[in-house]
Amino acid sequence: MAAPSMIPVAEAVARVVSGFQTLAAEQVAVGEALGRVLAEDLAARVSHPPAAVSSMDGYAVRAADVGTAPATLRLVGESAAGAGFPGTVGAGETVRIFTGAPLPDGADAVEMQENTEADGDRITLNQPVTAGRFIRAAGMDFRAGDVLLTAGTVLTGRDIGLAASMNAPWLKVRRRPRVAILATGDEVVMPGEPMGPHQIVSSNSLALGAYVTALGGEPLNLGIAGDDEESLAAAVAGARGADLLVTIGGASVGDYDLVRKVLGGSGLDLTFYKVAMRPGKPLIFGRLAEVPVLGLPGNPVSVGVTSVIFLKPAMETMLGLSAGDDAPPETARLGRDLAANDQRQDYLRAALVIDADGEAVATPFERQDSAMMALFAAADCLVVRPPHAPPARAGERVEIIRLREGRVSV
């Protein structure tokens, strides 16, 4: 189980991502596809609209009959949505038409009813009409065969509406990654459970489960394993069949930090242990039989930060999404001075505001303890400080990772 200690963050992320493949596709009803990742390009099965239709309530006419105004035409019928006029509009004739109704044969324009006067079957149009007026041409929105949604799209409500308009009742989407989550430690209990004098409430598994859901996965909560090898080994067995096992706590070097020992005894093929980052140094990645294992530290902020840095790209890979590796990092102006950094890459929790000049300004909190969940919940972004970064002055540009924008929030 020997592995290099304190590997760089970028190398650790690359090793994690390389441990996953895009999951297979499954078919779901279009109405159940919100938030799912489209697995293949989607082409329209119909044109929209399928025929020329009116965009107004009014009268369908031949523009040649209304070149000058006023012009009086004879009403010969009506065209309603879903029930068009069966005949042809001839010279000097008009058809009552409603929004969305098909344009009758022979007509090439529509005049809105507000610009007309009716006297029985005599309809007077009070202004000249040009061909094409108030008509939605066939295929104006899209035509059959047009590819309008591409593989890798995270489907929004608008996309669902578009797919339905394309007459696609079923969509092929990526299967949701199944992520087993196992908290460890005798000191933690679930919210609402009786607490001993030296116990704390476990928030990590619930926060992590919510994050997995927001990322498009299915969390499987394996509960809390006690600080003994038998309890931990039994809980780990519950991850069989998952796409990823995430353990929380027990990854450090204390006498009760048993995750590496138990997983190693179960055959863990360890890829790395310890990353040169703060928070989150004691982090494990490897494979237990067919299941990748990501072992996170126990402090809640460490869990949150390492989830953003490692869990998110792993799940994006499984979902066939681009992790944005080629995109330049986002930057902001620094809101206060920072001291020089040491050998670990720092992820400072920070508030993010837009100043009077329209510039994003990130101000790291004074306190950065990895157990302070309230400050992490209040953070808008992480300020990234590379290893051995020199002192930074307020106003300098720094790299940031947003926590409250994009597909999900932490």
Secondary structure, DSSP 8 states (H G I E B T S, - for coil): ----SSB-HHHHHHHHHHT-----EEEEEGGG-TT-BB-S-EE-SS-BSSS-EESSSEEEE-GGGGSSSSEEEEEEEEEBTTB---SB--TTEEEEE-TT-B--BT--EEEEGGGEEEETTEEEE-S---TTTTEE-TTSSB-TT-EEE-TT-B--HHHHHHHHHTT-SEEEEE---EEEEEEE-TTEE-TTS---TT-EE--HHHHHHHHHHHTT-EEEEEEEE-SSHHHHHHHHGGGTT-SEEEEES--SSSTT--HHHHHHHTTEEEEEE-BSEES--S-EEEEETTEEEEEE-SSHHHHHHHIIIIIHHHHHHHTT----TTS--EEEEESS-B----SSEEEEEEEEEE-TTS-EEEEE-S---TT-HHHHHH--EEEEE-TT---B-TT-EEEEEESSSSS---
